[in-house]
């Protein structure tokens, strides 16, 4: 295929990978539910975890491609911020919770999925192909989720504990106070347009260039 680096014929996702991922999710879902509550699964990364679970068992290129186009870029940012925080130079604050010693090491360890999920998604897209409908599908999902998070979920607060607040950063990058660079509505509209068009749009262009199209 011209312009593509993934020319491997479509193959099944290895059973061992399916079982290992399912075992991880069998731990993560109840633990996150117990500690954070169900609203935690509104985070894009957690939605991607669940969609990937379904996608690998069904070997569904659309579901896997949606997750890839939706979270690859944010997960890379998470990894960079985590590494910067580990050496005492946090960049965005989005991984500050990973360094809170009052949170259990086990709970924080589960969140290290942010570090390997991007590589898993790239591998799955390589095996299943990239479904060109993923950008539109994830963008529609993202807009709905952002609206729910902004209008129905808790805003930042001084001491949220483990309760999910400011989900998907609809009020700014801090869970403790809203951003003050611009009016709240302007920040939200920037996310509403920027995530689908810029962040996911750029990822879509790269994935479309690098990977063969998924078969219907």
DRENFILUM-801848 format. One record per residue (C-alpha): residue number from 1; residue in one letter; x, y, z. Coordinates in nm, 4 decimals, padded with zeros to 6 digits. Each point is the difference from the previous one (the first is absolute). Example, Ala and Ser with C-alpha at 12.3 -4.5 7.8 and 13.67 -1.06 7.14 Angstrom:
2
{n:1; res:a; x:01.2300; y:-00.4500; z:00.7800} $
{n:2; res:s; x:00.1370; y:00.3440; z:-00.0660} $
This chain:
216
{n:1; res:x; x:00.0000; y:00.0000; z:00.0000} $
{n:2; res:x; x:00.1436; y:00.3374; z:-00.1004} $
{n:3; res:x; x:00.1076; y:00.2114; z:00.2941} $
{n:4; res:x; x:-00.0633; y:-00.2700; z:00.2574} $
{n:5; res:x; x:00.2384; y:-00.1755; z:00.2335} $
{n:6; res:x; x:-00.2458; y:-00.2668; z:00.1101} $
{n:7; res:x; x:-00.0285; y:-00.2547; z:-00.2765} $
{n:8; res:x; x:-00.0565; y:-00.3084; z:00.2127} $
{n:9; res:x; x:-00.3086; y:-00.1891; z:-00.1063} $
{n:10; res:x; x:-00.2838; y:00.0209; z:00.2460} $
{n:11; res:x; x:00.0493; y:-00.2431; z:00.2838} $
{n:12; res:x; x:-00.1781; y:-00.0873; z:00.3161} $
{n:13; res:x; x:00.0892; y:00.1632; z:00.3289} $
{n:14; res:x; x:00.1952; y:-00.2606; z:00.2015} $
{n:15; res:x; x:-00.2108; y:-00.1807; z:00.2583} $
{n:16; res:x; x:00.2668; y:00.0538; z:00.2656} $
{n:17; res:x; x:-00.0304; y:00.3759; z:-00.0473} $
{n:18; res:x; x:-00.3779; y:-00.0162; z:00.0242} $
{n:19; res:x; x:00.0181; y:-00.1980; z:00.3234} $
{n:20; res:x; x:00.2692; y:00.2198; z:00.1554} $
{n:21; res:x; x:-00.1877; y:00.3195; z:-00.0834} $
{n:22; res:x; x:-00.3262; y:-00.1453; z:00.1301} $
{n:23; res:x; x:00.1682; y:-00.1029; z:00.3264} $
{n:24; res:x; x:00.1333; y:00.3534; z:00.0430} $
{n:25; res:x; x:-00.3433; y:00.1492; z:-00.0629} $
{n:26; res:x; x:-00.1586; y:-00.2491; z:00.2391} $
{n:27; res:x; x:00.2140; y:00.1585; z:00.2709} $
{n:28; res:x; x:-00.0117; y:00.3632; z:-00.1120} $
{n:29; res:x; x:-00.3747; y:00.0411; z:-00.0496} $
{n:30; res:x; x:-00.1168; y:-00.1094; z:00.3471} $
{n:31; res:x; x:00.2915; y:00.1743; z:00.1729} $
{n:32; res:x; x:-00.0588; y:00.3281; z:-00.1829} $
{n:33; res:x; x:-00.3752; y:-00.0295; z:00.0602} $
{n:34; res:x; x:00.0550; y:-00.0530; z:00.3737} $
{n:35; res:x; x:00.2548; y:00.2800; z:00.0462} $
{n:36; res:x; x:-00.1053; y:00.2591; z:-00.2575} $
{n:37; res:x; x:-00.3611; y:-00.0835; z:-00.0805} $
{n:38; res:x; x:-00.1669; y:-00.0593; z:-00.3381} $
{n:39; res:x; x:00.0497; y:00.3564; z:-00.1266} $
{n:40; res:x; x:00.3734; y:-00.0708; z:-00.0270} $
{n:41; res:x; x:-00.0758; y:-00.1997; z:-00.3128} $
{n:42; res:x; x:-00.0942; y:00.3223; z:-00.1771} $
{n:43; res:x; x:00.3688; y:00.0768; z:-00.0391} $
{n:44; res:x; x:00.0984; y:-00.0561; z:-00.3620} $
{n:45; res:x; x:00.2826; y:-00.2319; z:00.1015} $
{n:46; res:x; x:-00.2349; y:-00.2214; z:00.2025} $
{n:47; res:x; x:-00.2570; y:-00.0037; z:-00.2781} $
{n:48; res:x; x:00.2783; y:-00.1099; z:-00.2327} $
{n:49; res:x; x:00.0928; y:-00.2838; z:00.2367} $
{n:50; res:x; x:-00.3547; y:-00.1346; z:-00.0108} $
{n:51; res:x; x:-00.0431; y:00.0424; z:-00.3749} $
{n:52; res:x; x:00.3354; y:-00.1712; z:-00.0544} $
{n:53; res:x; x:-00.1145; y:-00.2944; z:00.2101} $
{n:54; res:x; x:-00.3001; y:-00.0465; z:-00.2268} $
{n:55; res:x; x:00.2077; y:00.0742; z:-00.3087} $
{n:56; res:x; x:00.2670; y:-00.2635; z:00.0596} $
{n:57; res:x; x:-00.2520; y:-00.2784; z:00.0589} $
{n:58; res:x; x:-00.2076; y:00.0948; z:-00.3024} $
{n:59; res:x; x:00.3138; y:00.0915; z:-00.1954} $
{n:60; res:x; x:-00.1911; y:00.3105; z:-00.0919} $
{n:61; res:x; x:00.2209; y:00.2440; z:-00.1884} $
{n:62; res:x; x:-00.2437; y:00.2884; z:00.0472} $
{n:63; res:x; x:-00.0023; y:-00.0229; z:00.3799} $
{n:64; res:x; x:00.3771; y:-00.0375; z:00.0189} $
{n:65; res:x; x:00.0532; y:00.2836; z:-00.2493} $
{n:66; res:x; x:-00.2347; y:00.2268; z:00.1962} $
{n:67; res:x; x:00.2084; y:-00.0518; z:00.3119} $
{n:68; res:x; x:00.3221; y:00.0593; z:-00.1887} $
{n:69; res:x; x:-00.1134; y:00.3221; z:-00.1633} $
{n:70; res:x; x:-00.1533; y:00.1188; z:00.3265} $
{n:71; res:x; x:00.2668; y:-00.0636; z:00.2603} $
{n:72; res:x; x:00.3397; y:-00.0531; z:-00.1638} $
{n:73; res:x; x:00.0973; y:00.3669; z:00.0181} $
{n:74; res:x; x:-00.1354; y:00.0610; z:00.3540} $
{n:75; res:x; x:00.1723; y:-00.3141; z:00.1271} $
{n:76; res:x; x:00.3323; y:00.1131; z:-00.1420} $
{n:77; res:x; x:-00.0501; y:00.3327; z:00.1812} $
{n:78; res:x; x:-00.0824; y:-00.1954; z:00.3180} $
{n:79; res:x; x:00.3235; y:-00.1981; z:-00.0271} $
{n:80; res:x; x:00.2089; y:00.3136; z:-00.0569} $
{n:81; res:x; x:-00.1662; y:00.1754; z:00.2948} $
{n:82; res:x; x:00.0488; y:-00.3061; z:00.2220} $
{n:83; res:x; x:00.3691; y:-00.0251; z:-00.0826} $
{n:84; res:x; x:00.0419; y:00.3730; z:00.0564} $
{n:85; res:x; x:-00.1807; y:-00.0276; z:00.3326} $
{n:86; res:x; x:00.2218; y:-00.2902; z:00.1023} $
{n:87; res:x; x:00.3047; y:00.2265; z:-00.0210} $
{n:88; res:x; x:-00.1765; y:00.2864; z:00.1746} $
{n:89; res:x; x:-00.0879; y:00.2057; z:-00.3063} $
{n:90; res:x; x:-00.3760; y:-00.0495; z:-00.0629} $
{n:91; res:x; x:-00.1282; y:00.1533; z:-00.3214} $
{n:92; res:x; x:-00.3799; y:-00.0081; z:-00.0090} $
{n:93; res:x; x:-00.0957; y:-00.1399; z:00.3401} $
{n:94; res:x; x:-00.2123; y:-00.2725; z:-00.1571} $
{n:95; res:x; x:00.2053; y:-00.2734; z:00.1689} $
{n:96; res:x; x:00.0277; y:00.1647; z:00.3420} $
{n:97; res:x; x:-00.2219; y:-00.2709; z:00.1502} $
{n:98; res:x; x:00.2690; y:-00.2578; z:-00.0799} $
{n:99; res:x; x:00.2290; y:00.1592; z:00.2578} $
{n:100; res:x; x:-00.2501; y:00.0324; z:00.2856} $
{n:101; res:x; x:00.1303; y:-00.2331; z:00.2673} $
{n:102; res:x; x:-00.3383; y:-00.0007; z:00.1741} $
{n:103; res:x; x:-00.1322; y:-00.2019; z:-00.2948} $
{n:104; res:x; x:00.0882; y:-00.3680; z:00.0135} $
{n:105; res:x; x:00.2936; y:-00.1183; z:-00.2056} $
{n:106; res:x; x:-00.2208; y:-00.2730; z:-00.1477} $
{n:107; res:x; x:-00.2567; y:00.2530; z:-00.1191} $
{n:108; res:x; x:00.2677; y:00.2172; z:-00.1552} $
{n:109; res:x; x:00.1619; y:-00.3053; z:-00.1525} $
{n:110; res:x; x:-00.3198; y:-00.0847; z:-00.1855} $
{n:111; res:x; x:00.0126; y:00.3448; z:-00.1581} $
{n:112; res:x; x:00.3278; y:-00.0857; z:-00.1661} $
{n:113; res:x; x:-00.2142; y:-00.1396; z:-00.2814} $
{n:114; res:x; x:00.0367; y:00.3485; z:-00.1478} $
{n:115; res:x; x:00.3566; y:-00.0927; z:-00.0780} $
{n:116; res:x; x:-00.0654; y:-00.3217; z:-00.1927} $
{n:117; res:x; x:-00.3458; y:00.0608; z:-00.1476} $
{n:118; res:x; x:00.1332; y:00.2113; z:-00.2919} $
{n:119; res:x; x:00.2355; y:-00.2795; z:-00.1054} $
{n:120; res:x; x:-00.2758; y:-00.2579; z:00.0263} $
{n:121; res:x; x:-00.2324; y:00.2086; z:-00.2178} $
{n:122; res:x; x:00.2682; y:00.0508; z:-00.2640} $
{n:123; res:x; x:00.0583; y:-00.3756; z:-00.0051} $
{n:124; res:x; x:-00.3720; y:-00.0732; z:-00.0329} $
{n:125; res:x; x:-00.0417; y:00.2498; z:-00.2831} $
{n:126; res:x; x:00.2992; y:-00.1606; z:-00.1689} $
{n:127; res:x; x:-00.1658; y:-00.3397; z:00.0246} $
{n:128; res:x; x:-00.3579; y:00.1004; z:-00.0838} $
{n:129; res:x; x:00.0513; y:00.3031; z:-00.2219} $
{n:130; res:x; x:-00.1128; y:00.3573; z:00.0560} $
{n:131; res:x; x:-00.3705; y:00.0641; z:-00.0541} $
{n:132; res:x; x:-00.0361; y:00.3412; z:-00.1648} $
{n:133; res:x; x:-00.3373; y:00.0528; z:00.1715} $
{n:134; res:x; x:00.1692; y:00.0123; z:00.3402} $
{n:135; res:x; x:00.0641; y:00.3753; z:00.0019} $
{n:136; res:x; x:-00.3651; y:00.0896; z:-00.0538} $
{n:137; res:x; x:-00.1221; y:-00.2679; z:00.2407} $
{n:138; res:x; x:00.2354; y:00.0983; z:00.2826} $
{n:139; res:x; x:-00.0599; y:00.3712; z:-00.0585} $
{n:140; res:x; x:-00.3756; y:-00.0477; z:00.0399} $
{n:141; res:x; x:00.0554; y:-00.2016; z:00.3179} $
{n:142; res:x; x:00.2467; y:00.2561; z:00.1352} $
{n:143; res:x; x:-00.2394; y:00.2912; z:-00.0496} $
{n:144; res:x; x:-00.2782; y:-00.1805; z:00.1873} $
{n:145; res:x; x:00.2336; y:-00.0960; z:00.2856} $
{n:146; res:x; x:00.1409; y:00.3528; z:00.0282} $
{n:147; res:x; x:-00.3506; y:00.1448; z:00.0223} $
{n:148; res:x; x:-00.0878; y:-00.2443; z:00.2773} $
{n:149; res:x; x:00.3213; y:00.0783; z:00.1884} $
{n:150; res:x; x:-00.0431; y:00.3765; z:-00.0236} $
{n:151; res:x; x:-00.3683; y:00.0257; z:00.0838} $
{n:152; res:x; x:-00.0606; y:-00.2975; z:00.2294} $
{n:153; res:x; x:00.3270; y:-00.0991; z:00.1689} $
{n:154; res:x; x:00.1743; y:00.1774; z:00.2946} $
{n:155; res:x; x:00.2261; y:00.2966; z:-00.0689} $
{n:156; res:x; x:00.3429; y:00.0342; z:00.1640} $
{n:157; res:x; x:00.0018; y:00.0286; z:00.3786} $
{n:158; res:x; x:00.2644; y:00.0601; z:00.2636} $
{n:159; res:x; x:-00.0055; y:-00.3530; z:00.1422} $
{n:160; res:x; x:-00.1799; y:-00.2484; z:-00.2266} $
{n:161; res:x; x:00.1681; y:-00.3038; z:00.1523} $
{n:162; res:x; x:-00.0485; y:-00.2920; z:-00.2394} $
{n:163; res:x; x:-00.3246; y:00.1347; z:-00.1439} $
{n:164; res:x; x:00.0359; y:00.0685; z:-00.3737} $
{n:165; res:x; x:-00.0288; y:00.3732; z:-00.0654} $
{n:166; res:x; x:00.0787; y:00.2099; z:-00.3048} $
{n:167; res:x; x:-00.0276; y:-00.3166; z:-00.2100} $
{n:168; res:x; x:00.1848; y:00.0304; z:-00.3301} $
{n:169; res:x; x:00.1280; y:00.3419; z:00.1118} $
{n:170; res:x; x:-00.3149; y:00.1860; z:-00.1022} $
{n:171; res:x; x:00.0790; y:00.2718; z:00.2578} $
{n:172; res:x; x:00.3776; y:00.0134; z:-00.0445} $
{n:173; res:x; x:00.3007; y:-00.2175; z:00.0760} $
{n:174; res:x; x:-00.0325; y:00.0056; z:00.3796} $
{n:175; res:x; x:-00.2483; y:-00.1993; z:00.2090} $
{n:176; res:x; x:00.0277; y:00.2573; z:00.2785} $
{n:177; res:x; x:-00.0950; y:00.3198; z:-00.1795} $
{n:178; res:x; x:-00.1381; y:00.1032; z:-00.3369} $
{n:179; res:x; x:00.2316; y:00.1641; z:-00.2506} $
{n:180; res:x; x:-00.0082; y:00.3798; z:-00.0072} $
{n:181; res:x; x:00.1603; y:00.0692; z:-00.3370} $
{n:182; res:x; x:-00.3352; y:00.0465; z:-00.1716} $
{n:183; res:x; x:-00.3722; y:-00.0221; z:00.0760} $
{n:184; res:x; x:-00.1183; y:-00.3506; z:00.0866} $
{n:185; res:x; x:-00.2185; y:-00.0194; z:-00.3108} $
{n:186; res:x; x:00.2940; y:00.0959; z:-00.2229} $
{n:187; res:x; x:00.2205; y:-00.2735; z:00.1493} $
{n:188; res:x; x:-00.2761; y:-00.2543; z:-00.0458} $
{n:189; res:x; x:-00.0688; y:00.1004; z:-00.3599} $
{n:190; res:x; x:00.3727; y:-00.0225; z:-00.0693} $
{n:191; res:x; x:-00.0024; y:-00.3598; z:00.1236} $
{n:192; res:x; x:-00.3207; y:-00.0773; z:-00.1831} $
{n:193; res:x; x:00.1527; y:00.1062; z:-00.3301} $
{n:194; res:x; x:00.3683; y:-00.0631; z:00.0644} $
{n:195; res:x; x:-00.0161; y:-00.3611; z:00.1152} $
{n:196; res:x; x:-00.1846; y:-00.1356; z:-00.3066} $
{n:197; res:x; x:00.1482; y:00.2336; z:-00.2601} $
{n:198; res:x; x:00.3586; y:00.0501; z:00.1167} $
{n:199; res:x; x:00.1044; y:-00.2757; z:00.2401} $
{n:200; res:x; x:-00.1976; y:-00.2843; z:-00.1528} $
{n:201; res:x; x:00.0174; y:00.1439; z:-00.3490} $
{n:202; res:x; x:00.3781; y:-00.0017; z:00.0020} $
{n:203; res:x; x:00.0055; y:-00.3563; z:00.1380} $
{n:204; res:x; x:-00.2448; y:-00.1093; z:-00.2685} $
{n:205; res:x; x:00.2244; y:00.1408; z:-00.2706} $
{n:206; res:x; x:00.3026; y:-00.1867; z:00.1365} $
{n:207; res:x; x:-00.1837; y:-00.3295; z:00.0453} $
{n:208; res:x; x:-00.1535; y:00.0239; z:-00.3450} $
{n:209; res:x; x:00.3442; y:00.0585; z:-00.1475} $
{n:210; res:x; x:00.1777; y:-00.2772; z:00.1866} $
{n:211; res:x; x:-00.2504; y:-00.2844; z:00.0112} $
{n:212; res:x; x:-00.1957; y:-00.1850; z:-00.2627} $
{n:213; res:x; x:-00.3755; y:00.0459; z:-00.0080} $
{n:214; res:x; x:-00.2000; y:-00.2537; z:00.1954} $
{n:215; res:x; x:-00.2066; y:-00.2429; z:-00.1996} $
{n:216; res:x; x:-00.3760; y:00.0298; z:00.0297} $
